[in-house]
């Protein structure tokens, strides 16, 4: 793969993530990409209860608000 096609993939990825930032739910694949983890790790975290999700039809969706709350809770508190 040449550098030009790699740059195109990166631009497409950023565009996809920008579009998903206003949606109420994200797919497991999108969340994995946002968190910088693999898709299988994201699915495992969901099944272990570490990642909040809802099943709608046959899709596993991650509520945006729940994920942001989870990430906010895990932020280390500042030491005085």
mmCIF file as gemmi writes it, N, C-alpha and C atoms, coordinates in Angstrom:
data_model
loop_
_atom_site.group_PDB
_atom_site.id
_atom_site.type_symbol
_atom_site.label_atom_id
_atom_site.label_alt_id
_atom_site.label_comp_id
_atom_site.label_asym_id
_atom_site.label_entity_id
_atom_site.label_seq_id
_atom_site.pdbx_PDB_ins_code
_atom_site.Cartn_x
_atom_site.Cartn_y
_atom_site.Cartn_z
_atom_site.occupancy
_atom_site.B_iso_or_equiv
_atom_site.pdbx_formal_charge
_atom_site.auth_seq_id
_atom_site.auth_asym_id
_atom_site.pdbx_PDB_model_num
ATOM 1 N N . UNK Axp A 1 ? 0.847 -1.172 0 1 0 ? 1 A 1
ATOM 2 C CA . UNK Axp A 1 ? 0 0 0 1 0 ? 1 A 1
ATOM 3 C C . UNK Axp A 1 ? 0.89 1.232 0 1 0 ? 1 A 1
ATOM 4 N N . UNK Axp A 2 ? 0.603 2.203 -0.826 1 0 ? 2 A 1
ATOM 5 C CA . UNK Axp A 2 ? 1.445 3.385 -0.885 1 0 ? 2 A 1
ATOM 6 C C . UNK Axp A 2 ? 0.971 4.45 0.105 1 0 ? 2 A 1
ATOM 7 N N . UNK Axp A 3 ? 1.8 5.465 0.309 1 0 ? 3 A 1
ATOM 8 C CA . UNK Axp A 3 ? 1.509 6.501 1.297 1 0 ? 3 A 1
ATOM 9 C C . UNK Axp A 3 ? 0.247 7.278 0.941 1 0 ? 3 A 1
ATOM 10 N N . UNK Axp A 4 ? -0.01 7.446 -0.349 1 0 ? 4 A 1
ATOM 11 C CA . UNK Axp A 4 ? -1.181 8.205 -0.76 1 0 ? 4 A 1
ATOM 12 C C . UNK Axp A 4 ? -2.473 7.488 -0.345 1 0 ? 4 A 1
ATOM 13 N N . UNK Axp A 5 ? -2.549 6.189 -0.547 1 0 ? 5 A 1
ATOM 14 C CA . UNK Axp A 5 ? -3.763 5.461 -0.176 1 0 ? 5 A 1
ATOM 15 C C . UNK Axp A 5 ? -3.916 5.368 1.335 1 0 ? 5 A 1
ATOM 16 N N . UNK Axp A 6 ? -2.797 5.307 2.074 1 0 ? 6 A 1
ATOM 17 C CA . UNK Axp A 6 ? -2.886 5.289 3.532 1 0 ? 6 A 1
ATOM 18 C C . UNK Axp A 6 ? -3.46 6.596 4.037 1 0 ? 6 A 1
ATOM 19 N N . UNK Axp A 7 ? -3.064 7.717 3.477 1 0 ? 7 A 1
ATOM 20 C CA . UNK Axp A 7 ? -3.587 9.017 3.87 1 0 ? 7 A 1
ATOM 21 C C . UNK Axp A 7 ? -5.078 9.125 3.593 1 0 ? 7 A 1
ATOM 22 N N . UNK Axp A 8 ? -5.506 8.539 2.495 1 0 ? 8 A 1
ATOM 23 C CA . UNK Axp A 8 ? -6.925 8.566 2.159 1 0 ? 8 A 1
ATOM 24 C C . UNK Axp A 8 ? -7.724 7.789 3.196 1 0 ? 8 A 1
ATOM 25 N N . UNK Axp A 9 ? -7.239 6.632 3.63 1 0 ? 9 A 1
ATOM 26 C CA . UNK Axp A 9 ? -7.922 5.85 4.654 1 0 ? 9 A 1
ATOM 27 C C . UNK Axp A 9 ? -8.033 6.645 5.95 1 0 ? 9 A 1
ATOM 28 N N . UNK Axp A 10 ? -6.968 7.334 6.326 1 0 ? 10 A 1
ATOM 29 C CA . UNK Axp A 10 ? -6.965 8.127 7.552 1 0 ? 10 A 1
ATOM 30 C C . UNK Axp A 10 ? -7.988 9.254 7.467 1 0 ? 10 A 1
ATOM 31 N N . UNK Axp A 11 ? -8.066 9.917 6.327 1 0 ? 11 A 1
ATOM 32 C CA . UNK Axp A 11 ? -9.042 10.989 6.143 1 0 ? 11 A 1
ATOM 33 C C . UNK Axp A 11 ? -10.467 10.473 6.21 1 0 ? 11 A 1
ATOM 34 N N . UNK Axp A 12 ? -10.722 9.324 5.619 1 0 ? 12 A 1
ATOM 35 C CA . UNK Axp A 12 ? -12.042 8.711 5.667 1 0 ? 12 A 1
ATOM 36 C C . UNK Axp A 12 ? -12.406 8.348 7.095 1 0 ? 12 A 1
ATOM 37 N N . UNK Axp A 13 ? -11.455 7.822 7.84 1 0 ? 13 A 1
ATOM 38 C CA . UNK Axp A 13 ? -11.693 7.445 9.228 1 0 ? 13 A 1
ATOM 39 C C . UNK Axp A 13 ? -12.065 8.672 10.049 1 0 ? 13 A 1
ATOM 40 N N . UNK Axp A 14 ? -11.321 9.77 9.886 1 0 ? 14 A 1
ATOM 41 C CA . UNK Axp A 14 ? -11.619 10.996 10.629 1 0 ? 14 A 1
ATOM 42 C C . UNK Axp A 14 ? -12.996 11.524 10.274 1 0 ? 14 A 1
ATOM 43 N N . UNK Axp A 15 ? -13.348 11.477 9.007 1 0 ? 15 A 1
ATOM 44 C CA . UNK Axp A 15 ? -14.665 11.936 8.571 1 0 ? 15 A 1
ATOM 45 C C . UNK Axp A 15 ? -15.754 11.1 9.214 1 0 ? 15 A 1
ATOM 46 N N . UNK Axp A 16 ? -15.567 9.791 9.253 1 0 ? 16 A 1
ATOM 47 C CA . UNK Axp A 16 ? -16.549 8.904 9.874 1 0 ? 16 A 1
ATOM 48 C C . UNK Axp A 16 ? -16.702 9.227 11.348 1 0 ? 16 A 1
ATOM 49 N N . UNK Axp A 17 ? -15.607 9.414 12.067 1 0 ? 17 A 1
ATOM 50 C CA . UNK Axp A 17 ? -15.688 9.712 13.489 1 0 ? 17 A 1
ATOM 51 C C . UNK Axp A 17 ? -16.313 11.077 13.737 1 0 ? 17 A 1
ATOM 52 N N . UNK Axp A 18 ? -16.049 12.048 12.882 1 0 ? 18 A 1
ATOM 53 C CA . UNK Axp A 18 ? -16.684 13.353 13.031 1 0 ? 18 A 1
ATOM 54 C C . UNK Axp A 18 ? -18.189 13.249 12.863 1 0 ? 18 A 1
ATOM 55 N N . UNK Axp A 19 ? -18.628 12.455 11.904 1 0 ? 19 A 1
ATOM 56 C CA . UNK Axp A 19 ? -20.066 12.271 11.679 1 0 ? 19 A 1
ATOM 57 C C . UNK Axp A 19 ? -20.72 11.566 12.851 1 0 ? 19 A 1
ATOM 58 N N . UNK Axp A 20 ? -20.021 10.632 13.494 1 0 ? 20 A 1
ATOM 59 C CA . UNK Axp A 20 ? -20.62 9.844 14.56 1 0 ? 20 A 1
ATOM 60 C C . UNK Axp A 20 ? -20.682 10.591 15.878 1 0 ? 20 A 1
ATOM 61 N N . UNK Axp A 21 ? -19.958 11.702 16.008 1 0 ? 21 A 1
ATOM 62 C CA . UNK Axp A 21 ? -19.889 12.388 17.294 1 0 ? 21 A 1
ATOM 63 C C . UNK Axp A 21 ? -21.22 12.961 17.744 1 0 ? 21 A 1
ATOM 64 N N . UNK Axp A 22 ? -22.159 13.2 16.845 1 0 ? 22 A 1
ATOM 65 C CA . UNK Axp A 22 ? -23.444 13.763 17.236 1 0 ? 22 A 1
ATOM 66 C C . UNK Axp A 22 ? -24.548 12.715 17.349 1 0 ? 22 A 1
ATOM 67 N N . UNK Axp A 23 ? -24.271 11.48 16.993 1 0 ? 23 A 1
ATOM 68 C CA . UNK Axp A 23 ? -25.285 10.425 17.096 1 0 ? 23 A 1
ATOM 69 C C . UNK Axp A 23 ? -25.493 10.024 18.546 1 0 ? 23 A 1
ATOM 70 N N . UNK Axp A 24 ? -26.648 9.479 18.861 1 0 ? 24 A 1
ATOM 71 C CA . UNK Axp A 24 ? -26.955 9.048 20.223 1 0 ? 24 A 1
ATOM 72 C C . UNK Axp A 24 ? -26.301 7.723 20.574 1 0 ? 24 A 1
ATOM 73 N N . UNK Axp A 25 ? -26.03 6.901 19.559 1 0 ? 25 A 1
ATOM 74 C CA . UNK Axp A 25 ? -25.385 5.61 19.795 1 0 ? 25 A 1
ATOM 75 C C . UNK Axp A 25 ? -24.253 5.413 18.804 1 0 ? 25 A 1
ATOM 76 N N . UNK Axp A 26 ? -23.321 4.565 19.218 1 0 ? 26 A 1
ATOM 77 C CA . UNK Axp A 26 ? -22.211 4.195 18.355 1 0 ? 26 A 1
ATOM 78 C C . UNK Axp A 26 ? -22.175 2.674 18.256 1 0 ? 26 A 1
ATOM 79 N N . UNK Axp A 27 ? -21.632 2.165 17.161 1 0 ? 27 A 1
ATOM 80 C CA . UNK Axp A 27 ? -21.433 0.724 17.042 1 0 ? 27 A 1
ATOM 81 C C . UNK Axp A 27 ? -20.204 0.331 17.858 1 0 ? 27 A 1
ATOM 82 N N . UNK Axp A 28 ? -20.063 -0.931 18.126 1 0 ? 28 A 1
ATOM 83 C CA . UNK Axp A 28 ? -18.899 -1.414 18.864 1 0 ? 28 A 1
ATOM 84 C C . UNK Axp A 28 ? -17.623 -1.105 18.077 1 0 ? 28 A 1
ATOM 85 N N . UNK Axp A 29 ? -17.668 -1.244 16.771 1 0 ? 29 A 1
ATOM 86 C CA . UNK Axp A 29 ? -16.505 -0.949 15.938 1 0 ? 29 A 1
ATOM 87 C C . UNK Axp A 29 ? -16.111 0.519 16.062 1 0 ? 29 A 1
ATOM 88 N N . UNK Axp A 30 ? -17.082 1.424 16.03 1 0 ? 30 A 1
ATOM 89 C CA . UNK Axp A 30 ? -16.796 2.855 16.166 1 0 ? 30 A 1
ATOM 90 C C . UNK Axp A 30 ? -16.202 3.176 17.533 1 0 ? 30 A 1
ATOM 91 N N . UNK Axp A 31 ? -16.763 2.582 18.576 1 0 ? 31 A 1
ATOM 92 C CA . UNK Axp A 31 ? -16.262 2.812 19.933 1 0 ? 31 A 1
ATOM 93 C C . UNK Axp A 31 ? -14.846 2.275 20.07 1 0 ? 31 A 1
ATOM 94 N N . UNK Axp A 32 ? -14.587 1.111 19.507 1 0 ? 32 A 1
ATOM 95 C CA . UNK Axp A 32 ? -13.239 0.545 19.571 1 0 ? 32 A 1
ATOM 96 C C . UNK Axp A 32 ? -12.245 1.505 18.921 1 0 ? 32 A 1
ATOM 97 N N . UNK Axp A 33 ? -12.619 2.059 17.783 1 0 ? 33 A 1
ATOM 98 C CA . UNK Axp A 33 ? -11.741 2.993 17.088 1 0 ? 33 A 1
ATOM 99 C C . UNK Axp A 33 ? -11.544 4.266 17.909 1 0 ? 33 A 1
ATOM 100 N N . UNK Axp A 34 ? -12.609 4.778 18.504 1 0 ? 34 A 1
ATOM 101 C CA . UNK Axp A 34 ? -12.513 5.978 19.334 1 0 ? 34 A 1
ATOM 102 C C . UNK Axp A 34 ? -11.616 5.759 20.554 1 0 ? 34 A 1
ATOM 103 N N . UNK Axp A 35 ? -11.709 4.573 21.142 1 0 ? 35 A 1
ATOM 104 C CA . UNK Axp A 35 ? -10.932 4.256 22.342 1 0 ? 35 A 1
ATOM 105 C C . UNK Axp A 35 ? -9.519 3.776 22.025 1 0 ? 35 A 1
ATOM 106 N N . UNK Axp A 36 ? -9.27 3.45 20.77 1 0 ? 36 A 1
ATOM 107 C CA . UNK Axp A 36 ? -7.952 2.965 20.39 1 0 ? 36 A 1
ATOM 108 C C . UNK Axp A 36 ? -7.703 1.528 20.814 1 0 ? 36 A 1
ATOM 109 N N . UNK Axp A 37 ? -8.777 0.737 20.821 1 0 ? 37 A 1
ATOM 110 C CA . UNK Axp A 37 ? -8.661 -0.678 21.155 1 0 ? 37 A 1
ATOM 111 C C . UNK Axp A 37 ? -9.192 -1.495 19.985 1 0 ? 37 A 1
ATOM 112 N N . UNK Axp A 38 ? -8.943 -2.799 20.011 1 0 ? 38 A 1
ATOM 113 C CA . UNK Axp A 38 ? -9.43 -3.64 18.919 1 0 ? 38 A 1
ATOM 114 C C . UNK Axp A 38 ? -10.927 -3.884 19.073 1 0 ? 38 A 1
ATOM 115 N N . UNK Axp A 39 ? -11.542 -4.265 17.98 1 0 ? 39 A 1
ATOM 116 C CA . UNK Axp A 39 ? -12.97 -4.559 17.984 1 0 ? 39 A 1
ATOM 117 C C . UNK Axp A 39 ? -13.279 -5.721 18.928 1 0 ? 39 A 1
ATOM 118 N N . UNK Axp A 40 ? -12.435 -6.738 18.913 1 0 ? 40 A 1
ATOM 119 C CA . UNK Axp A 40 ? -12.684 -7.897 19.784 1 0 ? 40 A 1
ATOM 120 C C . UNK Axp A 40 ? -12.538 -7.52 21.256 1 0 ? 40 A 1
ATOM 121 N N . UNK Axp A 41 ? -11.603 -6.638 21.576 1 0 ? 41 A 1
ATOM 122 C CA . UNK Axp A 41 ? -11.45 -6.176 22.955 1 0 ? 41 A 1
ATOM 123 C C . UNK Axp A 41 ? -12.683 -5.399 23.387 1 0 ? 41 A 1
ATOM 124 N N . UNK Axp A 42 ? -13.24 -4.592 22.494 1 0 ? 42 A 1
ATOM 125 C CA . UNK Axp A 42 ? -14.451 -3.833 22.812 1 0 ? 42 A 1
ATOM 126 C C . UNK Axp A 42 ? -15.631 -4.774 23.067 1 0 ? 42 A 1
ATOM 127 N N . UNK Axp A 43 ? -15.785 -5.809 22.236 1 0 ? 43 A 1
ATOM 128 C CA . UNK Axp A 43 ? -16.858 -6.781 22.451 1 0 ? 43 A 1
ATOM 129 C C . UNK Axp A 43 ? -16.66 -7.512 23.78 1 0 ? 43 A 1
ATOM 130 N N . UNK Axp A 44 ? -15.428 -7.899 24.087 1 0 ? 44 A 1
ATOM 131 C CA . UNK Axp A 44 ? -15.15 -8.577 25.355 1 0 ? 44 A 1
ATOM 132 C C . UNK Axp A 44 ? -15.483 -7.669 26.539 1 0 ? 44 A 1
ATOM 133 N N . UNK Axp A 45 ? -15.117 -6.398 26.454 1 0 ? 45 A 1
ATOM 134 C CA . UNK Axp A 45 ? -15.41 -5.441 27.523 1 0 ? 45 A 1
ATOM 135 C C . UNK Axp A 45 ? -16.917 -5.287 27.71 1 0 ? 45 A 1
ATOM 136 N N . UNK Axp A 46 ? -17.656 -5.278 26.621 1 0 ? 46 A 1
ATOM 137 C CA . UNK Axp A 46 ? -19.111 -5.179 26.71 1 0 ? 46 A 1
ATOM 138 C C . UNK Axp A 46 ? -19.692 -6.412 27.398 1 0 ? 46 A 1
ATOM 139 N N . UNK Axp A 47 ? -19.222 -7.579 27.02 1 0 ? 47 A 1
ATOM 140 C CA . UNK Axp A 47 ? -19.734 -8.816 27.63 1 0 ? 47 A 1
ATOM 141 C C . UNK Axp A 47 ? -19.352 -8.945 29.097 1 0 ? 47 A 1
ATOM 142 N N . UNK Axp A 48 ? -18.219 -8.357 29.489 1 0 ? 48 A 1
ATOM 143 C CA . UNK Axp A 48 ? -17.804 -8.363 30.9 1 0 ? 48 A 1
ATOM 144 C C . UNK Axp A 48 ? -18.521 -7.295 31.717 1 0 ? 48 A 1
ATOM 145 N N . UNK Axp A 49 ? -19.255 -6.411 31.055 1 0 ? 49 A 1
ATOM 146 C CA . UNK Axp A 49 ? -19.968 -5.348 31.745 1 0 ? 49 A 1
ATOM 147 C C . UNK Axp A 49 ? -19.139 -4.086 31.933 1 0 ? 49 A 1
ATOM 148 N N . UNK Axp A 50 ? -17.969 -4.016 31.329 1 0 ? 50 A 1
ATOM 149 C CA . UNK Axp A 50 ? -17.108 -2.842 31.45 1 0 ? 50 A 1
ATOM 150 C C . UNK Axp A 50 ? -17.494 -1.741 30.468 1 0 ? 50 A 1
ATOM 151 N N . UNK Axp A 51 ? -18.233 -2.099 29.444 1 0 ? 51 A 1
ATOM 152 C CA . UNK Axp A 51 ? -18.642 -1.161 28.41 1 0 ? 51 A 1
ATOM 153 C C . UNK Axp A 51 ? -20.165 -1.229 28.306 1 0 ? 51 A 1
ATOM 154 N N . UNK Axp A 52 ? -20.859 -0.119 28.557 1 0 ? 52 A 1
ATOM 155 C CA . UNK Axp A 52 ? -22.326 -0.158 28.526 1 0 ? 52 A 1
ATOM 156 C C . UNK Axp A 52 ? -22.838 -0.346 27.095 1 0 ? 52 A 1
ATOM 157 N N . UNK Axp A 53 ? -23.861 -1.168 26.939 1 0 ? 53 A 1
ATOM 158 C CA . UNK Axp A 53 ? -24.418 -1.376 25.603 1 0 ? 53 A 1
ATOM 159 C C . UNK Axp A 53 ? -25.894 -1.705 25.684 1 0 ? 53 A 1
ATOM 160 N N . UNK Axp A 54 ? -26.565 -1.571 24.567 1 0 ? 54 A 1
ATOM 161 C CA . UNK Axp A 54 ? -27.957 -1.942 24.408 1 0 ? 54 A 1
ATOM 162 C C . UNK Axp A 54 ? -28.074 -2.756 23.132 1 0 ? 54 A 1
ATOM 163 N N . UNK Axp A 55 ? -28.932 -3.756 23.181 1 0 ? 55 A 1
ATOM 164 C CA . UNK Axp A 55 ? -29.22 -4.541 21.99 1 0 ? 55 A 1
ATOM 165 C C . UNK Axp A 55 ? -30.503 -3.982 21.38 1 0 ? 55 A 1
ATOM 166 N N . UNK Axp A 56 ? -30.423 -3.585 20.142 1 0 ? 56 A 1
ATOM 167 C CA . UNK Axp A 56 ? -31.592 -3.11 19.411 1 0 ? 56 A 1
ATOM 168 C C . UNK Axp A 56 ? -31.663 -3.952 18.143 1 0 ? 56 A 1
ATOM 169 N N . UNK Axp A 57 ? -32.686 -4.77 18.082 1 0 ? 57 A 1
ATOM 170 C CA . UNK Axp A 57 ? -32.776 -5.736 16.982 1 0 ? 57 A 1
ATOM 171 C C . UNK Axp A 57 ? -31.639 -6.729 17.128 1 0 ? 57 A 1
ATOM 172 N N . UNK Axp A 58 ? -30.794 -6.8 16.127 1 0 ? 58 A 1
ATOM 173 C CA . UNK Axp A 58 ? -29.634 -7.695 16.175 1 0 ? 58 A 1
ATOM 174 C C . UNK Axp A 58 ? -28.342 -6.928 16.365 1 0 ? 58 A 1
ATOM 175 N N . UNK Axp A 59 ? -28.451 -5.626 16.66 1 0 ? 59 A 1
ATOM 176 C CA . UNK Axp A 59 ? -27.262 -4.783 16.766 1 0 ? 59 A 1
ATOM 177 C C . UNK Axp A 59 ? -26.926 -4.477 18.219 1 0 ? 59 A 1
ATOM 178 N N . UNK Axp A 60 ? -25.655 -4.5 18.516 1 0 ? 60 A 1
ATOM 179 C CA . UNK Axp A 60 ? -25.16 -4.094 19.83 1 0 ? 60 A 1
ATOM 180 C C . UNK Axp A 60 ? -24.7 -2.643 19.682 1 0 ? 60 A 1
ATOM 181 N N . UNK Axp A 61 ? -25.369 -1.734 20.383 1 0 ? 61 A 1
ATOM 182 C CA . UNK Axp A 61 ? -25.061 -0.319 20.276 1 0 ? 61 A 1
ATOM 183 C C . UNK Axp A 61 ? -24.619 0.232 21.628 1 0 ? 61 A 1
ATOM 184 N N . UNK Axp A 62 ? -23.686 1.146 21.579 1 0 ? 62 A 1
ATOM 185 C CA . UNK Axp A 62 ? -23.146 1.773 22.779 1 0 ? 62 A 1
ATOM 186 C C . UNK Axp A 62 ? -23.762 3.167 22.876 1 0 ? 62 A 1
ATOM 187 N N . UNK Axp A 63 ? -24.549 3.442 23.933 1 0 ? 63 A 1
ATOM 188 C CA . UNK Axp A 63 ? -25.1 4.785 24.091 1 0 ? 63 A 1
ATOM 189 C C . UNK Axp A 63 ? -23.98 5.804 24.31 1 0 ? 63 A 1
ATOM 190 N N . UNK Axp A 64 ? -24.007 6.859 23.54 1 0 ? 64 A 1
ATOM 191 C CA . UNK Axp A 64 ? -22.975 7.896 23.605 1 0 ? 64 A 1
ATOM 192 C C . UNK Axp A 64 ? -22.869 8.479 25.014 1 0 ? 64 A 1
ATOM 193 N N . UNK Axp A 65 ? -24.008 8.843 25.604 1 0 ? 65 A 1
ATOM 194 C CA . UNK Axp A 65 ? -24.004 9.467 26.932 1 0 ? 65 A 1
ATOM 195 C C . UNK Axp A 65 ? -23.417 8.52 27.981 1 0 ? 65 A 1
ATOM 196 N N . UNK Axp A 66 ? -23.758 7.241 27.91 1 0 ? 66 A 1
ATOM 197 C CA . UNK Axp A 66 ? -23.252 6.273 28.888 1 0 ? 66 A 1
ATOM 198 C C . UNK Axp A 66 ? -21.743 6.094 28.752 1 0 ? 66 A 1
ATOM 199 N N . UNK Axp A 67 ? -21.247 6.058 27.532 1 0 ? 67 A 1
ATOM 200 C CA . UNK Axp A 67 ? -19.808 5.913 27.323 1 0 ? 67 A 1
ATOM 201 C C . UNK Axp A 67 ? -19.065 7.146 27.827 1 0 ? 67 A 1
ATOM 202 N N . UNK Axp A 68 ? -19.59 8.329 27.527 1 0 ? 68 A 1
ATOM 203 C CA . UNK Axp A 68 ? -18.934 9.556 27.982 1 0 ? 68 A 1
ATOM 204 C C . UNK Axp A 68 ? -18.938 9.645 29.509 1 0 ? 68 A 1
ATOM 205 N N . UNK Axp A 69 ? -20.042 9.228 30.147 1 0 ? 69 A 1
ATOM 206 C CA . UNK Axp A 69 ? -20.089 9.191 31.623 1 0 ? 69 A 1
ATOM 207 C C . UNK Axp A 69 ? -19.05 8.225 32.168 1 0 ? 69 A 1
ATOM 208 N N . UNK Axp A 70 ? -18.968 7.051 31.553 1 0 ? 70 A 1
ATOM 209 C CA . UNK Axp A 70 ? -18.003 6.042 31.987 1 0 ? 70 A 1
ATOM 210 C C . UNK Axp A 70 ? -16.583 6.583 31.893 1 0 ? 70 A 1
ATOM 211 N N . UNK Axp A 71 ? -16.265 7.224 30.796 1 0 ? 71 A 1
ATOM 212 C CA . UNK Axp A 71 ? -14.921 7.766 30.613 1 0 ? 71 A 1
ATOM 213 C C . UNK Axp A 71 ? -14.651 8.907 31.587 1 0 ? 71 A 1
ATOM 214 N N . UNK Axp A 72 ? -15.66 9.703 31.879 1 0 ? 72 A 1
ATOM 215 C CA . UNK Axp A 72 ? -15.497 10.812 32.815 1 0 ? 72 A 1
ATOM 216 C C . UNK Axp A 72 ? -15.24 10.287 34.223 1 0 ? 72 A 1
ATOM 217 N N . UNK Axp A 73 ? -15.901 9.184 34.603 1 0 ? 73 A 1
ATOM 218 C CA . UNK Axp A 73 ? -15.717 8.582 35.925 1 0 ? 73 A 1
ATOM 219 C C . UNK Axp A 73 ? -14.32 8.011 36.096 1 0 ? 73 A 1
ATOM 220 N N . UNK Axp A 74 ? -13.715 7.568 35.012 1 0 ? 74 A 1
ATOM 221 C CA . UNK Axp A 74 ? -12.411 6.925 35.11 1 0 ? 74 A 1
ATOM 222 C C . UNK Axp A 74 ? -11.253 7.91 35.044 1 0 ? 74 A 1
ATOM 223 N N . UNK Axp A 75 ? -11.564 9.213 34.883 1 0 ? 75 A 1
ATOM 224 C CA . UNK Axp A 75 ? -10.501 10.222 34.855 1 0 ? 75 A 1
ATOM 225 C C . UNK Axp A 75 ? -9.878 10.316 36.242 1 0 ? 75 A 1
ATOM 226 N N . UNK Axp A 76 ? -8.561 10.312 36.343 1 0 ? 76 A 1
ATOM 227 C CA . UNK Axp A 76 ? -7.923 10.456 37.657 1 0 ? 76 A 1
ATOM 228 C C . UNK Axp A 76 ? -8.2 11.849 38.219 1 0 ? 76 A 1
ATOM 229 N N . UNK Axp A 77 ? -8.433 11.899 39.508 1 0 ? 77 A 1
ATOM 230 C CA . UNK Axp A 77 ? -8.654 13.2 40.142 1 0 ? 77 A 1
ATOM 231 C C . UNK Axp A 77 ? -7.323 13.887 40.375 1 0 ? 77 A 1
ATOM 232 N N . UNK Axp A 78 ? -7.35 15.21 40.324 1 0 ? 78 A 1
ATOM 233 C CA . UNK Axp A 78 ? -6.118 15.967 40.501 1 0 ? 78 A 1
ATOM 234 C C . UNK Axp A 78 ? -5.713 15.96 41.961 1 0 ? 78 A 1
ATOM 235 N N . UNK Axp A 79 ? -4.449 15.787 42.2 1 0 ? 79 A 1
ATOM 236 C CA . UNK Axp A 79 ? -3.891 15.83 43.543 1 0 ? 79 A 1
ATOM 237 C C . UNK Axp A 79 ? -3.531 17.27 43.877 1 0 ? 79 A 1
ATOM 238 N N . UNK Axp A 80 ? -3.858 17.781 45.086 1 0 ? 80 A 1
ATOM 239 C CA . UNK Axp A 80 ? -3.496 19.161 45.42 1 0 ? 80 A 1
ATOM 240 C C . UNK Axp A 80 ? -2.015 19.358 45.573 1 0 ? 80 A 1
